[in-house]
Amino acid sequence: MLLKTVYVKNFRNIKEITLDCEPLTVLVGENNVGKSNLLIALYKILKMDESPYRIRFNEDDFYLDESSETRSNEIIIELTFEKLTESDKDKFVSKGIDIRNDQLVIRLQAIWEQENSDAKVSLNYIRKDDPGNELGPPVNREEKKHIPFYYIGAYRDINRETKHSEGDLKQIFKDFNKYYLKPLNSQLNACSEFINDYLEEFKDKEDPQIINKLGQILPNLTIETIESVKTDRDDLESKIHEIEVRNEGALKKIILLLDNLLAKNAIQNKIADLQLLMNGLEGIENIKGLLQKNLSLFAPEGQLNFEMGQIEESDLFDETNIDFGKISILKQGSGLQSSFVIALKISKLLSHLQFSEEKITNLIIALEEPEAHMHPHLQRSLIKKIKIKQQELFELGLNVQFFITTHSPFILSQIEKTEICLLKKKPELSVTKFTPAFFEEIATEISEKKLKHFDYIFRVYPEIFLSRGVLIIEGKTEFGAIPEFAKKIEGFDFDNLGLTIICAESKDAIKPIYLTLKKFTKCSAIRDNEGSNSDEDLITNTSELYYKTDLKNFEEEIVNSLDILKLVKIIIQVAPKEAGEVYTNFLRKEIKELQMMQTEEILSRWDRIDFSHVSIDRKNVIHTLTKHCKTALAGSLIAERMDVTEIPKCYKKFIFASREMVTD
């Protein structure tokens, strides 16, 4: 069974949204866009082991329209499940729930009642086959067990989860040791009852050796004689392997019950011995005598009973030490601690399902910002391992669906486009899914062949899904220079504005990338003004943020914006071993006083050198920049040494337009 569609209306900052889901759904978007609220909506309707009658909403959970300052009085959360297996159908059909369309739909409705300052909440199945009478029977707590949902928040407290009595580590222990945790008398009675039931059912069918051995064990299931059962328990286990028995599973459970009894009895005896030893210490006796002597002054008839080392059995589980590489997990880095808590929570969930009386085959896990405190390599590794674990569980018969929120480009680099749900406010919340239909629509504008450019951008610049806007440039030199230009223009930078700059690598790639990105985010583009291209319609359309340089290319713009001698100096600084050496040799030939100088000395004396009779060919400089300075680093270093007045007008216009794009 797969949760295919989530519909949310009027919940917190979500006015209305429909989310199409995958086995792995990754929610991305800016802070406060609604990612967490979508997961909390799921949590409200599907929280494990919670009765629908306990679902609560506060007034501020209802959507507030800030323009009119009016608050909605109705919340709707509707979930549609598809791909129901025969096992899924059996669970719900047997309860009279209509799933003839191979869909299971449940809807939560919350109505705010102002007079009661409370919300009236209902949770029902929905009949899609009968629109006039769609409200089906209510969902009860038992039925919710078949679609368990588990939420792992962004805040992960390792101390609580490993030390607290309600922490996940203790809960896992309880799941795996639920028989052991019962009082000894209760366990003795349960074991006796189980053996009696077996003897009654198989008395005339089971091998006599088994019957006799069980008969020997039964009368010794008392607190006084439980230790004597150890030999009989071992004999019983040997016979189970040697003889063809009637019900091996039941006999193995008897062995397990006996093991728990013997372990519990041994631990309790050890605790009693330890307490006896502690209270026999000379110091304890002296303290006891001193207190009794002084107490007799005020209560002469009283008798003081003073004991040290009173240890409860449960105390043994309160102190847990977990080492990782011989160092306590509590003293490890935050990234490793966060990973451990995620692993602990998933382990707790799986152990809970393993020991559940219900046969659970579906599970939904919501994980907020798994990348918190993690190194990039660990982030990429984590998402890979989640996918591997998901497949392993599927092969074991457990269909696990993940919902993940993230701000990490490293996580996005490890998933498929179809798994991304991009949330943006335009101004209301909208969602973009990168389905085949999404790309088919774009292919009608740019041709399917050119969609390959977006595939390249998706893998190289996954942060485009996390940005408020994207700047598309043609070459690597501009890729390095334009962010430096922006810093010089009124001191703003792209990171503060939430802008990502990407390099299309070629002029022909800019248009398809621009048209694709424009479908789901704000974007602008600039290319060199050379050769013909099919994008003139975009350049001439004033509503499009699509530009070209005034001159032929970046190199010509730079040569015509800068004093030529200043540019030559910059070239010598930026590329001293290549283009710089050509110009230093040229200057040594033209200016006699420079002939014996090293490059560093020439640069240090630059402002005092007389260049009046030196003529430098601008075309030659353009050629030098094109041949030796065609890298992002070179572009960045050149732009860094320029004044704001020297930035070419076409790039200023592009940068201002890009800023306005995300600040309007």
Buried (B, 14 or more C-beta within 10 A) or exposed (E): BBBBBBBBBBBBBBBBBEBBBBBBBBBBBBEEBBBBBBBBBBBBBBBBEBEBEEBEBEEEBBBBEEEEEEBBBEBBBBBBBBEBEEEBBEBBBEBEBBBEEEBBBBBBBBBBEEEEEBBEBBBBBBBBEEEEEBEBEEBEEEBBBBBBBBBBBEEBEBEEBBBEEEBBBBBBBBBEBEBBBBEBEEBBEBBBEBBEEBBEEBEEEBBEBBBEBBEBBBEBBEEEEBBEBBEBBEBBBEBBEEBEBBBEEBBEBBBEBBBBBBEBBEEEEEBEEEBEEBBEEEEBEEEBEEEBEEEEEEEEEEEEEEEEEEEEBEEEBEEEEEEEEEEEBBEBEEBBBBBBBBBBBBBBBBBBBEEEEEEBBBBBBBBBBBBBBBEEEBBBBBBEEBBEBBEEBEEEEBBBBBBBBBBBBBBBBBBEBBBBBBBBBEEEBBBBBBEEEBBEEBBEEBEEEBBEBBEBBBEEBBBBBBBBBBBBBBBBBBBBBBBBBBBBBEEBEBEEBBBBBBBBBEBBBBBBBBBBBBBBBBBBBBBBBEEEBEBEEBBEEEEBBBBBBBBEBBBBBBBEBBEBBBBBBBBBBBBBEEBBBBBBEBBBEBBEEBEEBEBEEBBEEBEEBEBEEBEBEEEEBBEBBBEBBBBBBBBBBBBBBBEEEBBBEBBBEBBBBBBEBBEE
